[in-house]
């Protein structure tokens, strides 16, 4: 589905949510940069650590 505007749509929705103050915080992680599942998982783990560093609930706690 390359080139159909998924990222553009996400950014527009995020901008509207920010303008309407629907959320107190927001996070975005682009995972399309690699098809290598190990690298993608490493990126998600690093993102989770960054969430912890700013005091947000971790992805594991939300999904587990």
PDBQT receptor file of N, H, CA, C and O in Angstrom, charges set to zero:
ATOM      1  N   UNK A   1       0.816  -1.197   0.000  1.00  0.00    +0.000 N 
ATOM      2  CA  UNK A   1       0.000   0.000   0.000  1.00  0.00    +0.000 C 
ATOM      3  C   UNK A   1       0.860   1.263   0.000  1.00  0.00    +0.000 C 
ATOM      4  O   UNK A   1       0.464   2.290   0.550  1.00  0.00    +0.000 OA
ATOM      5  N   UNK A   2       1.987   1.183  -0.592  1.00  0.00    +0.000 N 
ATOM      6  H   UNK A   2       2.308   0.349  -1.039  1.00  0.00    +0.000 HD
ATOM      7  CA  UNK A   2       2.878   2.340  -0.622  1.00  0.00    +0.000 C 
ATOM      8  C   UNK A   2       2.268   3.482  -1.421  1.00  0.00    +0.000 C 
ATOM      9  O   UNK A   2       1.665   3.276  -2.475  1.00  0.00    +0.000 OA
ATOM     10  N   UNK A   3       2.439   4.691  -0.894  1.00  0.00    +0.000 N 
ATOM     11  H   UNK A   3       2.929   4.858  -0.038  1.00  0.00    +0.000 HD
ATOM     12  CA  UNK A   3       2.057   5.874  -1.639  1.00  0.00    +0.000 C 
ATOM     13  C   UNK A   3       0.584   6.233  -1.633  1.00  0.00    +0.000 C 
ATOM     14  O   UNK A   3       0.154   7.053  -2.445  1.00  0.00    +0.000 OA
ATOM     15  N   UNK A   4      -0.207   5.641  -0.737  1.00  0.00    +0.000 N 
ATOM     16  H   UNK A   4       0.142   4.975  -0.077  1.00  0.00    +0.000 HD
ATOM     17  CA  UNK A   4      -1.638   5.959  -0.722  1.00  0.00    +0.000 C 
ATOM     18  C   UNK A   4      -1.995   7.044   0.284  1.00  0.00    +0.000 C 
ATOM     19  O   UNK A   4      -3.151   7.462   0.351  1.00  0.00    +0.000 OA
ATOM     20  N   UNK A   5      -1.014   7.513   1.076  1.00  0.00    +0.000 N 
ATOM     21  H   UNK A   5      -0.075   7.174   1.022  1.00  0.00    +0.000 HD
ATOM     22  CA  UNK A   5      -1.249   8.632   1.976  1.00  0.00    +0.000 C 
ATOM     23  C   UNK A   5      -1.533   8.275   3.421  1.00  0.00    +0.000 C 
ATOM     24  O   UNK A   5      -2.137   9.067   4.144  1.00  0.00    +0.000 OA
ATOM     25  N   UNK A   6      -1.112   7.101   3.854  1.00  0.00    +0.000 N 
ATOM     26  H   UNK A   6      -0.622   6.457   3.267  1.00  0.00    +0.000 HD
ATOM     27  CA  UNK A   6      -1.369   6.678   5.242  1.00  0.00    +0.000 C 
ATOM     28  C   UNK A   6      -0.703   7.608   6.248  1.00  0.00    +0.000 C 
ATOM     29  O   UNK A   6      -1.336   8.022   7.220  1.00  0.00    +0.000 OA
ATOM     30  N   UNK A   7       0.541   7.935   6.031  1.00  0.00    +0.000 N 
ATOM     31  H   UNK A   7       1.054   7.599   5.241  1.00  0.00    +0.000 HD
ATOM     32  CA  UNK A   7       1.264   8.804   6.961  1.00  0.00    +0.000 C 
ATOM     33  C   UNK A   7       0.681  10.209   6.939  1.00  0.00    +0.000 C 
ATOM     34  O   UNK A   7       0.530  10.832   7.990  1.00  0.00    +0.000 OA
ATOM     35  N   UNK A   8       0.356  10.708   5.770  1.00  0.00    +0.000 N 
ATOM     36  H   UNK A   8       0.478  10.202   4.917  1.00  0.00    +0.000 HD
ATOM     37  CA  UNK A   8      -0.249  12.036   5.652  1.00  0.00    +0.000 C 
ATOM     38  C   UNK A   8      -1.570  12.084   6.409  1.00  0.00    +0.000 C 
ATOM     39  O   UNK A   8      -1.842  13.047   7.126  1.00  0.00    +0.000 OA
ATOM     40  N   UNK A   9      -2.384  11.057   6.253  1.00  0.00    +0.000 N 
ATOM     41  H   UNK A   9      -2.162  10.275   5.671  1.00  0.00    +0.000 HD
ATOM     42  CA  UNK A   9      -3.665  11.001   6.959  1.00  0.00    +0.000 C 
ATOM     43  C   UNK A   9      -3.448  10.997   8.468  1.00  0.00    +0.000 C 
ATOM     44  O   UNK A   9      -4.130  11.718   9.197  1.00  0.00    +0.000 OA
ATOM     45  N   UNK A  10      -2.505  10.192   8.936  1.00  0.00    +0.000 N 
ATOM     46  H   UNK A  10      -1.951   9.607   8.344  1.00  0.00    +0.000 HD
ATOM     47  CA  UNK A  10      -2.213  10.129  10.366  1.00  0.00    +0.000 C 
ATOM     48  C   UNK A  10      -1.780  11.487  10.897  1.00  0.00    +0.000 C 
ATOM     49  O   UNK A  10      -2.226  11.907  11.965  1.00  0.00    +0.000 OA
ATOM     50  N   UNK A  11      -0.927  12.167  10.170  1.00  0.00    +0.000 N 
ATOM     51  H   UNK A  11      -0.565  11.826   9.303  1.00  0.00    +0.000 HD
ATOM     52  CA  UNK A  11      -0.458  13.481  10.610  1.00  0.00    +0.000 C 
ATOM     53  C   UNK A  11      -1.598  14.491  10.654  1.00  0.00    +0.000 C 
ATOM     54  O   UNK A  11      -1.642  15.330  11.554  1.00  0.00    +0.000 OA
ATOM     55  N   UNK A  12      -2.519  14.424   9.698  1.00  0.00    +0.000 N 
ATOM     56  H   UNK A  12      -2.483  13.743   8.966  1.00  0.00    +0.000 HD
ATOM     57  CA  UNK A  12      -3.659  15.345   9.694  1.00  0.00    +0.000 C 
ATOM     58  C   UNK A  12      -4.595  15.064  10.864  1.00  0.00    +0.000 C 
ATOM     59  O   UNK A  12      -5.085  15.994  11.504  1.00  0.00    +0.000 OA
ATOM     60  N   UNK A  13      -4.845  13.791  11.146  1.00  0.00    +0.000 N 
ATOM     61  H   UNK A  13      -4.447  13.035  10.626  1.00  0.00    +0.000 HD
ATOM     62  CA  UNK A  13      -5.689  13.426  12.278  1.00  0.00    +0.000 C 
ATOM     63  C   UNK A  13      -5.033  13.872  13.585  1.00  0.00    +0.000 C 
ATOM     64  O   UNK A  13      -5.704  14.401  14.471  1.00  0.00    +0.000 OA
ATOM     65  N   UNK A  14      -3.719  13.657  13.701  1.00  0.00    +0.000 N 
ATOM     66  H   UNK A  14      -3.175  13.227  12.981  1.00  0.00    +0.000 HD
ATOM     67  CA  UNK A  14      -2.999  14.076  14.905  1.00  0.00    +0.000 C 
ATOM     68  C   UNK A  14      -3.070  15.588  15.087  1.00  0.00    +0.000 C 
ATOM     69  O   UNK A  14      -3.238  16.071  16.207  1.00  0.00    +0.000 OA
ATOM     70  N   UNK A  15      -2.943  16.329  14.004  1.00  0.00    +0.000 N 
ATOM     71  H   UNK A  15      -2.807  15.936  13.095  1.00  0.00    +0.000 HD
ATOM     72  CA  UNK A  15      -3.020  17.793  14.081  1.00  0.00    +0.000 C 
ATOM     73  C   UNK A  15      -4.406  18.243  14.546  1.00  0.00    +0.000 C 
ATOM     74  O   UNK A  15      -4.520  19.144  15.377  1.00  0.00    +0.000 OA
ATOM     75  N   UNK A  16      -5.439  17.628  14.021  1.00  0.00    +0.000 N 
ATOM     76  H   UNK A  16      -5.346  16.896  13.346  1.00  0.00    +0.000 HD
ATOM     77  CA  UNK A  16      -6.801  17.979  14.438  1.00  0.00    +0.000 C 
ATOM     78  C   UNK A  16      -7.025  17.638  15.914  1.00  0.00    +0.000 C 
ATOM     79  O   UNK A  16      -7.635  18.415  16.650  1.00  0.00    +0.000 OA
ATOM     80  N   UNK A  17      -6.533  16.482  16.337  1.00  0.00    +0.000 N 
ATOM     81  H   UNK A  17      -6.038  15.852  15.739  1.00  0.00    +0.000 HD
ATOM     82  CA  UNK A  17      -6.671  16.080  17.743  1.00  0.00    +0.000 C 
ATOM     83  C   UNK A  17      -5.940  17.068  18.647  1.00  0.00    +0.000 C 
ATOM     84  O   UNK A  17      -6.423  17.401  19.729  1.00  0.00    +0.000 OA
ATOM     85  N   UNK A  18      -4.780  17.533  18.203  1.00  0.00    +0.000 N 
ATOM     86  H   UNK A  18      -4.388  17.262  17.324  1.00  0.00    +0.000 HD
ATOM     87  CA  UNK A  18      -4.015  18.507  18.986  1.00  0.00    +0.000 C 
ATOM     88  C   UNK A  18      -4.766  19.838  19.069  1.00  0.00    +0.000 C 
ATOM     89  O   UNK A  18      -4.857  20.435  20.142  1.00  0.00    +0.000 OA
ATOM     90  N   UNK A  19      -5.296  20.295  17.950  1.00  0.00    +0.000 N 
ATOM     91  H   UNK A  19      -5.222  19.810  17.079  1.00  0.00    +0.000 HD
ATOM     92  CA  UNK A  19      -6.029  21.559  17.925  1.00  0.00    +0.000 C 
ATOM     93  C   UNK A  19      -7.282  21.501  18.800  1.00  0.00    +0.000 C 
ATOM     94  O   UNK A  19      -7.638  22.484  19.451  1.00  0.00    +0.000 OA
ATOM     95  N   UNK A  20      -7.942  20.351  18.812  1.00  0.00    +0.000 N 
ATOM     96  H   UNK A  20      -7.653  19.552  18.284  1.00  0.00    +0.000 HD
ATOM     97  CA  UNK A  20      -9.164  20.193  19.597  1.00  0.00    +0.000 C 
ATOM     98  C   UNK A  20      -8.884  19.748  21.036  1.00  0.00    +0.000 C 
ATOM     99  O   UNK A  20      -9.801  19.545  21.831  1.00  0.00    +0.000 OA
ATOM    100  N   UNK A  21      -7.596  19.605  21.345  1.00  0.00    +0.000 N 
ATOM    101  H   UNK A  21      -6.851  19.770  20.699  1.00  0.00    +0.000 HD
ATOM    102  CA  UNK A  21      -7.156  19.198  22.678  1.00  0.00    +0.000 C 
ATOM    103  C   UNK A  21      -7.859  17.927  23.156  1.00  0.00    +0.000 C 
ATOM    104  O   UNK A  21      -8.367  17.861  24.275  1.00  0.00    +0.000 OA
ATOM    105  N   UNK A  22      -7.875  16.915  22.272  1.00  0.00    +0.000 N 
ATOM    106  H   UNK A  22      -7.463  16.969  21.362  1.00  0.00    +0.000 HD
ATOM    107  CA  UNK A  22      -8.525  15.648  22.600  1.00  0.00    +0.000 C 
ATOM    108  C   UNK A  22      -7.672  14.786  23.528  1.00  0.00    +0.000 C 
ATOM    109  O   UNK A  22      -8.198  13.941  24.253  1.00  0.00    +0.000 OA
ATOM    110  N   UNK A  23      -6.367  15.000  23.505  1.00  0.00    +0.000 N 
ATOM    111  H   UNK A  23      -5.940  15.686  22.916  1.00  0.00    +0.000 HD
ATOM    112  CA  UNK A  23      -5.439  14.218  24.315  1.00  0.00    +0.000 C 
ATOM    113  C   UNK A  23      -4.464  15.151  25.020  1.00  0.00    +0.000 C 
ATOM    114  O   UNK A  23      -4.154  16.230  24.517  1.00  0.00    +0.000 OA
ATOM    115  N   UNK A  24      -3.982  14.732  26.185  1.00  0.00    +0.000 N 
ATOM    116  H   UNK A  24      -4.234  13.855  26.594  1.00  0.00    +0.000 HD
ATOM    117  CA  UNK A  24      -3.013  15.551  26.899  1.00  0.00    +0.000 C 
ATOM    118  C   UNK A  24      -1.597  15.330  26.369  1.00  0.00    +0.000 C 
ATOM    119  O   UNK A  24      -0.743  16.208  26.490  1.00  0.00    +0.000 OA
ATOM    120  N   UNK A  25      -1.351  14.163  25.786  1.00  0.00    +0.000 N 
ATOM    121  H   UNK A  25      -2.045  13.450  25.688  1.00  0.00    +0.000 HD
ATOM    122  CA  UNK A  25      -0.033  13.858  25.213  1.00  0.00    +0.000 C 
ATOM    123  C   UNK A  25      -0.223  13.058  23.944  1.00  0.00    +0.000 C 
ATOM    124  O   UNK A  25      -1.257  12.422  23.738  1.00  0.00    +0.000 OA
ATOM    125  N   UNK A  26       0.786  13.100  23.101  1.00  0.00    +0.000 N 
ATOM    126  H   UNK A  26       1.626  13.616  23.268  1.00  0.00    +0.000 HD
ATOM    127  CA  UNK A  26       0.733  12.294  21.890  1.00  0.00    +0.000 C 
ATOM    128  C   UNK A  26       2.108  11.734  21.588  1.00  0.00    +0.000 C 
ATOM    129  O   UNK A  26       3.130  12.306  21.966  1.00  0.00    +0.000 OA
ATOM    130  N   UNK A  27       2.112  10.623  20.911  1.00  0.00    +0.000 N 
ATOM    131  H   UNK A  27       1.282  10.158  20.604  1.00  0.00    +0.000 HD
ATOM    132  CA  UNK A  27       3.361   9.976  20.520  1.00  0.00    +0.000 C 
ATOM    133  C   UNK A  27       3.200   9.423  19.111  1.00  0.00    +0.000 C 
ATOM    134  O   UNK A  27       2.112   9.005  18.715  1.00  0.00    +0.000 OA
ATOM    135  N   UNK A  28       4.272   9.426  18.377  1.00  0.00    +0.000 N 
ATOM    136  H   UNK A  28       5.156   9.765  18.699  1.00  0.00    +0.000 HD
ATOM    137  CA  UNK A  28       4.259   8.926  17.005  1.00  0.00    +0.000 C 
ATOM    138  C   UNK A  28       5.540   8.160  16.757  1.00  0.00    +0.000 C 
ATOM    139  O   UNK A  28       6.627   8.603  17.128  1.00  0.00    +0.000 OA
ATOM    140  N   UNK A  29       5.401   7.014  16.129  1.00  0.00    +0.000 N 
ATOM    141  H   UNK A  29       4.518   6.655  15.828  1.00  0.00    +0.000 HD
ATOM    142  CA  UNK A  29       6.580   6.235  15.770  1.00  0.00    +0.000 C 
ATOM    143  C   UNK A  29       6.373   5.680  14.374  1.00  0.00    +0.000 C 
ATOM    144  O   UNK A  29       5.404   4.960  14.132  1.00  0.00    +0.000 OA
ATOM    145  N   UNK A  30       7.258   6.001  13.465  1.00  0.00    +0.000 N 
ATOM    146  H   UNK A  30       8.045   6.587  13.662  1.00  0.00    +0.000 HD
ATOM    147  CA  UNK A  30       7.196   5.501  12.101  1.00  0.00    +0.000 C 
ATOM    148  C   UNK A  30       7.903   4.155  12.055  1.00  0.00    +0.000 C 
ATOM    149  O   UNK A  30       9.110   4.082  12.285  1.00  0.00    +0.000 OA
ATOM    150  N   UNK A  31       7.165   3.085  11.760  1.00  0.00    +0.000 N 
ATOM    151  H   UNK A  31       6.184   3.144  11.573  1.00  0.00    +0.000 HD
ATOM    152  CA  UNK A  31       7.777   1.755  11.712  1.00  0.00    +0.000 C 
ATOM    153  C   UNK A  31       7.960   1.258  10.288  1.00  0.00    +0.000 C 
ATOM    154  O   UNK A  31       8.366   0.115  10.078  1.00  0.00    +0.000 OA
ATOM    155  N   UNK A  32       7.670   2.091   9.321  1.00  0.00    +0.000 N 
ATOM    156  H   UNK A  32       7.339   3.019   9.491  1.00  0.00    +0.000 HD
ATOM    157  CA  UNK A  32       7.782   1.639   7.935  1.00  0.00    +0.000 C 
ATOM    158  C   UNK A  32       9.211   1.714   7.397  1.00  0.00    +0.000 C 
ATOM    159  O   UNK A  32       9.456   1.340   6.250  1.00  0.00    +0.000 OA
ATOM    160  N   UNK A  33      10.142   2.185   8.196  1.00  0.00    +0.000 N 
ATOM    161  H   UNK A  33       9.944   2.488   9.128  1.00  0.00    +0.000 HD
ATOM    162  CA  UNK A  33      11.508   2.360   7.728  1.00  0.00    +0.000 C 
ATOM    163  C   UNK A  33      12.246   1.046   7.525  1.00  0.00    +0.000 C 
ATOM    164  O   UNK A  33      13.302   1.040   6.893  1.00  0.00    +0.000 OA
ATOM    165  N   UNK A  34      11.727  -0.073   8.041  1.00  0.00    +0.000 N 
ATOM    166  H   UNK A  34      10.869  -0.067   8.554  1.00  0.00    +0.000 HD
ATOM    167  CA  UNK A  34      12.404  -1.348   7.840  1.00  0.00    +0.000 C 
ATOM    168  C   UNK A  34      11.406  -2.488   7.765  1.00  0.00    +0.000 C 
ATOM    169  O   UNK A  34      10.366  -2.463   8.424  1.00  0.00    +0.000 OA
ATOM    170  N   UNK A  35      11.729  -3.481   6.962  1.00  0.00    +0.000 N 
ATOM    171  H   UNK A  35      12.574  -3.501   6.427  1.00  0.00    +0.000 HD
ATOM    172  CA  UNK A  35      10.920  -4.696   6.912  1.00  0.00    +0.000 C 
ATOM    173  C   UNK A  35      11.538  -5.775   7.799  1.00  0.00    +0.000 C 
ATOM    174  O   UNK A  35      10.963  -6.851   7.965  1.00  0.00    +0.000 OA
ATOM    175  N   UNK A  36      12.691  -5.490   8.360  1.00  0.00    +0.000 N 
ATOM    176  H   UNK A  36      13.158  -4.616   8.225  1.00  0.00    +0.000 HD
ATOM    177  CA  UNK A  36      13.378  -6.427   9.247  1.00  0.00    +0.000 C 
ATOM    178  C   UNK A  36      12.672  -6.441  10.599  1.00  0.00    +0.000 C 
ATOM    179  O   UNK A  36      12.705  -5.447  11.325  1.00  0.00    +0.000 OA
ATOM    180  N   UNK A  37      12.037  -7.554  10.941  1.00  0.00    +0.000 N 
ATOM    181  H   UNK A  37      12.010  -8.361  10.351  1.00  0.00    +0.000 HD
ATOM    182  CA  UNK A  37      11.228  -7.606  12.164  1.00  0.00    +0.000 C 
ATOM    183  C   UNK A  37      12.062  -7.407  13.423  1.00  0.00    +0.000 C 
ATOM    184  O   UNK A  37      11.570  -6.833  14.395  1.00  0.00    +0.000 OA
ATOM    185  N   UNK A  38      13.313  -7.867  13.432  1.00  0.00    +0.000 N 
ATOM    186  H   UNK A  38      13.713  -8.333  12.643  1.00  0.00    +0.000 HD
ATOM    187  CA  UNK A  38      14.166  -7.667  14.613  1.00  0.00    +0.000 C 
ATOM    188  C   UNK A  38      14.462  -6.184  14.820  1.00  0.00    +0.000 C 
ATOM    189  O   UNK A  38      14.403  -5.693  15.947  1.00  0.00    +0.000 OA
ATOM    190  N   UNK A  39      14.779  -5.474  13.748  1.00  0.00    +0.000 N 
ATOM    191  H   UNK A  39      14.828  -5.873  12.832  1.00  0.00    +0.000 HD
ATOM    192  CA  UNK A  39      15.045  -4.035  13.861  1.00  0.00    +0.000 C 
ATOM    193  C   UNK A  39      13.789  -3.275  14.254  1.00  0.00    +0.000 C 
ATOM    194  O   UNK A  39      13.847  -2.329  15.039  1.00  0.00    +0.000 OA
ATOM    195  N   UNK A  40      12.658  -3.690  13.711  1.00  0.00    +0.000 N 
ATOM    196  H   UNK A  40      12.610  -4.459  13.073  1.00  0.00    +0.000 HD
ATOM    197  CA  UNK A  40      11.396  -3.032  14.046  1.00  0.00    +0.000 C 
ATOM    198  C   UNK A  40      11.084  -3.245  15.524  1.00  0.00    +0.000 C 
ATOM    199  O   UNK A  40      10.670  -2.311  16.211  1.00  0.00    +0.000 OA
ATOM    200  N   UNK A  41      11.279  -4.472  16.018  1.00  0.00    +0.000 N 
ATOM    201  H   UNK A  41      11.616  -5.231  15.460  1.00  0.00    +0.000 HD
ATOM    202  CA  UNK A  41      11.028  -4.757  17.433  1.00  0.00    +0.000 C 
ATOM    203  C   UNK A  41      11.976  -3.954  18.321  1.00  0.00    +0.000 C 
ATOM    204  O   UNK A  41      11.579  -3.468  19.380  1.00  0.00    +0.000 OA
ATOM    205  N   UNK A  42      13.217  -3.816  17.890  1.00  0.00    +0.000 N 
ATOM    206  H   UNK A  42      13.540  -4.211  17.029  1.00  0.00    +0.000 HD
ATOM    207  CA  UNK A  42      14.188  -3.005  18.640  1.00  0.00    +0.000 C 
ATOM    208  C   UNK A  42      13.729  -1.547  18.691  1.00  0.00    +0.000 C 
ATOM    209  O   UNK A  42      13.844  -0.899  19.731  1.00  0.00    +0.000 OA
ATOM    210  N   UNK A  43      13.211  -1.030  17.581  1.00  0.00    +0.000 N 
ATOM    211  H   UNK A  43      13.117  -1.556  16.736  1.00  0.00    +0.000 HD
ATOM    212  CA  UNK A  43      12.707   0.335  17.545  1.00  0.00    +0.000 C 
ATOM    213  C   UNK A  43      11.523   0.523  18.482  1.00  0.00    +0.000 C 
ATOM    214  O   UNK A  43      11.414   1.551  19.150  1.00  0.00    +0.000 OA
ATOM    215  N   UNK A  44      10.638  -0.463  18.533  1.00  0.00    +0.000 N 
ATOM    216  H   UNK A  44      10.726  -1.299  17.990  1.00  0.00    +0.000 HD
ATOM    217  CA  UNK A  44       9.489  -0.390  19.434  1.00  0.00    +0.000 C 
ATOM    218  C   UNK A  44       9.959  -0.425  20.883  1.00  0.00    +0.000 C 
ATOM    219  O   UNK A  44       9.429   0.306  21.720  1.00  0.00    +0.000 OA
ATOM    220  N   UNK A  45      10.945  -1.264  21.191  1.00  0.00    +0.000 N 
ATOM    221  H   UNK A  45      11.375  -1.859  20.511  1.00  0.00    +0.000 HD
ATOM    222  CA  UNK A  45      11.484  -1.335  22.557  1.00  0.00    +0.000 C 
ATOM    223  C   UNK A  45      12.113  -0.006  22.955  1.00  0.00    +0.000 C 
ATOM    224  O   UNK A  45      11.927   0.449  24.084  1.00  0.00    +0.000 OA
ATOM    225  N   UNK A  46      12.852   0.622  22.046  1.00  0.00    +0.000 N 
ATOM    226  H   UNK A  46      13.003   0.252  21.130  1.00  0.00    +0.000 HD
ATOM    227  CA  UNK A  46      13.458   1.931  22.338  1.00  0.00    +0.000 C 
ATOM    228  C   UNK A  46      12.386   2.995  22.554  1.00  0.00    +0.000 C 
ATOM    229  O   UNK A  46      12.521   3.852  23.427  1.00  0.00    +0.000 OA
ATOM    230  N   UNK A  47      11.336   2.936  21.765  1.00  0.00    +0.000 N 
ATOM    231  H   UNK A  47      11.227   2.240  21.055  1.00  0.00    +0.000 HD
ATOM    232  CA  UNK A  47      10.226   3.871  21.910  1.00  0.00    +0.000 C 
ATOM    233  C   UNK A  47       9.568   3.685  23.277  1.00  0.00    +0.000 C 
ATOM    234  O   UNK A  47       9.224   4.664  23.941  1.00  0.00    +0.000 OA
ATOM    235  N   UNK A  48       9.396   2.440  23.694  1.00  0.00    +0.000 N 
ATOM    236  H   UNK A  48       9.676   1.646  23.156  1.00  0.00    +0.000 HD
ATOM    237  CA  UNK A  48       8.801   2.143  24.997  1.00  0.00    +0.000 C 
ATOM    238  C   UNK A  48       9.663   2.718  26.126  1.00  0.00    +0.000 C 
ATOM    239  O   UNK A  48       9.136   3.251  27.102  1.00  0.00    +0.000 OA
ATOM    240  N   UNK A  49      10.974   2.609  25.992  1.00  0.00    +0.000 N 
ATOM    241  H   UNK A  49      11.402   2.176  25.199  1.00  0.00    +0.000 HD
ATOM    242  CA  UNK A  49      11.874   3.180  26.997  1.00  0.00    +0.000 C 
ATOM    243  C   UNK A  49      11.738   4.700  27.054  1.00  0.00    +0.000 C 
ATOM    244  O   UNK A  49      11.762   5.291  28.134  1.00  0.00    +0.000 OA
ATOM    245  N   UNK A  50      11.595   5.326  25.895  1.00  0.00    +0.000 N 
ATOM    246  H   UNK A  50      11.575   4.846  25.017  1.00  0.00    +0.000 HD
ATOM    247  CA  UNK A  50      11.414   6.779  25.860  1.00  0.00    +0.000 C 
ATOM    248  C   UNK A  50      10.110   7.179  26.558  1.00  0.00    +0.000 C 
ATOM    249  O   UNK A  50      10.065   8.192  27.257  1.00  0.00    +0.000 OA
ATOM    250  N   UNK A  51       9.057   6.391  26.372  1.00  0.00    +0.000 N 
ATOM    251  H   UNK A  51       9.094   5.568  25.805  1.00  0.00    +0.000 HD
ATOM    252  CA  UNK A  51       7.799   6.657  27.063  1.00  0.00    +0.000 C 
ATOM    253  C   UNK A  51       7.993   6.600  28.573  1.00  0.00    +0.000 C 
ATOM    254  O   UNK A  51       7.485   7.451  29.303  1.00  0.00    +0.000 OA
ATOM    255  N   UNK A  52       8.724   5.600  29.034  1.00  0.00    +0.000 N 
ATOM    256  H   UNK A  52       9.137   4.908  28.440  1.00  0.00    +0.000 HD
ATOM    257  CA  UNK A  52       8.992   5.468  30.464  1.00  0.00    +0.000 C 
ATOM    258  C   UNK A  52       9.779   6.664  30.975  1.00  0.00    +0.000 C 
ATOM    259  O   UNK A  52       9.522   7.146  32.078  1.00  0.00    +0.000 OA
ATOM    260  N   UNK A  53      10.729   7.148  30.195  1.00  0.00    +0.000 N 
ATOM    261  H   UNK A  53      10.938   6.757  29.299  1.00  0.00    +0.000 HD
ATOM    262  CA  UNK A  53      11.568   8.270  30.608  1.00  0.00    +0.000 C 
ATOM    263  C   UNK A  53      10.775   9.555  30.815  1.00  0.00    +0.000 C 
ATOM    264  O   UNK A  53      11.174  10.411  31.604  1.00  0.00    +0.000 OA
ATOM    265  N   UNK A  54       9.659   9.693  30.113  1.00  0.00    +0.000 N 
ATOM    266  H   UNK A  54       9.334   8.997  29.471  1.00  0.00    +0.000 HD
ATOM    267  CA  UNK A  54       8.842  10.898  30.287  1.00  0.00    +0.000 C 
ATOM    268  C   UNK A  54       7.619  10.628  31.164  1.00  0.00    +0.000 C 
ATOM    269  O   UNK A  54       6.720  11.464  31.261  1.00  0.00    +0.000 OA
ATOM    270  N   UNK A  55       7.590   9.455  31.801  1.00  0.00    +0.000 N 
ATOM    271  H   UNK A  55       8.320   8.776  31.722  1.00  0.00    +0.000 HD
ATOM    272  CA  UNK A  55       6.553   9.156  32.770  1.00  0.00    +0.000 C 
ATOM    273  C   UNK A  55       5.242   8.637  32.210  1.00  0.00    +0.000 C 
ATOM    274  O   UNK A  55       4.214   8.684  32.886  1.00  0.00    +0.000 OA
ATOM    275  N   UNK A  56       5.270   8.141  30.980  1.00  0.00    +0.000 N 
ATOM    276  H   UNK A  56       6.105   8.103  30.432  1.00  0.00    +0.000 HD
ATOM    277  CA  UNK A  56       4.055   7.583  30.402  1.00  0.00    +0.000 C 
ATOM    278  C   UNK A  56       3.998   6.077  30.646  1.00  0.00    +0.000 C 
ATOM    279  O   UNK A  56       5.030   5.426  30.809  1.00  0.00    +0.000 OA
ATOM    280  N   UNK A  57       2.789   5.535  30.670  1.00  0.00    +0.000 N 
ATOM    281  H   UNK A  57       1.950   6.064  30.538  1.00  0.00    +0.000 HD
ATOM    282  CA  UNK A  57       2.610   4.101  30.822  1.00  0.00    +0.000 C 
ATOM    283  C   UNK A  57       3.260   3.398  29.641  1.00  0.00    +0.000 C 
ATOM    284  O   UNK A  57       3.166   3.863  28.505  1.00  0.00    +0.000 OA
ATOM    285  N   UNK A  58       3.908   2.299  29.906  1.00  0.00    +0.000 N 
ATOM    286  H   UNK A  58       3.984   1.921  30.828  1.00  0.00    +0.000 HD
ATOM    287  CA  UNK A  58       4.600   1.594  28.840  1.00  0.00    +0.000 C 
ATOM    288  C   UNK A  58       3.621   0.851  27.954  1.00  0.00    +0.000 C 
ATOM    289  O   UNK A  58       2.496   0.551  28.352  1.00  0.00    +0.000 OA
ATOM    290  N   UNK A  59       4.072   0.562  26.746  1.00  0.00    +0.000 N 
ATOM    291  H   UNK A  59       4.986   0.806  26.423  1.00  0.00    +0.000 HD
ATOM    292  CA  UNK A  59       3.249  -0.195  25.798  1.00  0.00    +0.000 C 
ATOM    293  C   UNK A  59       2.936  -1.575  26.346  1.00  0.00    +0.000 C 
ATOM    294  O   UNK A  59       1.821  -2.066  26.174  1.00  0.00    +0.000 OA
ATOM    295  N   UNK A  60       3.886  -2.201  26.993  1.00  0.00    +0.000 N 
ATOM    296  H   UNK A  60       4.792  -1.802  27.132  1.00  0.00    +0.000 HD
ATOM    297  CA  UNK A  60       3.683  -3.538  27.526  1.00  0.00    +0.000 C 
ATOM    298  C   UNK A  60       2.570  -3.543  28.581  1.00  0.00    +0.000 C 
ATOM    299  O   UNK A  60       1.745  -4.456  28.603  1.00  0.00    +0.000 OA
ATOM    300  N   UNK A  61       2.545  -2.554  29.432  1.00  0.00    +0.000 N 
ATOM    301  H   UNK A  61       3.215  -1.812  29.414  1.00  0.00    +0.000 HD
ATOM    302  CA  UNK A  61       1.519  -2.476  30.465  1.00  0.00    +0.000 C 
ATOM    303  C   UNK A  61       0.132  -2.276  29.853  1.00  0.00    +0.000 C 
ATOM    304  O   UNK A  61      -0.859  -2.792  30.369  1.00  0.00    +0.000 OA
ATOM    305  N   UNK A  62       0.068  -1.530  28.761  1.00  0.00    +0.000 N 
ATOM    306  H   UNK A  62       0.874  -1.110  28.342  1.00  0.00    +0.000 HD
ATOM    307  CA  UNK A  62      -1.210  -1.283  28.109  1.00  0.00    +0.000 C 
ATOM    308  C   UNK A  62      -1.687  -2.493  27.338  1.00  0.00    +0.000 C 
ATOM    309  O   UNK A  62      -2.888  -2.756  27.280  1.00  0.00    +0.000 OA
ATOM    310  N   UNK A  63      -0.763  -3.239  26.741  1.00  0.00    +0.000 N 
ATOM    311  H   UNK A  63       0.213  -3.026  26.788  1.00  0.00    +0.000 HD
ATOM    312  CA  UNK A  63      -1.145  -4.368  25.886  1.00  0.00    +0.000 C 
ATOM    313  C   UNK A  63      -1.173  -5.693  26.639  1.00  0.00    +0.000 C 
ATOM    314  O   UNK A  63      -1.869  -6.622  26.232  1.00  0.00    +0.000 OA
ATOM    315  N   UNK A  64      -0.433  -5.784  27.715  1.00  0.00    +0.000 N 
ATOM    316  H   UNK A  64       0.133  -5.028  28.045  1.00  0.00    +0.000 HD
ATOM    317  CA  UNK A  64      -0.290  -7.059  28.413  1.00  0.00    +0.000 C 
ATOM    318  C   UNK A  64      -1.328  -7.243  29.396  1.00  0.00    +0.000 C 
ATOM    319  O   UNK A  64      -1.358  -8.268  30.078  1.00  0.00    +0.000 OA
TER     320      UNK A  64
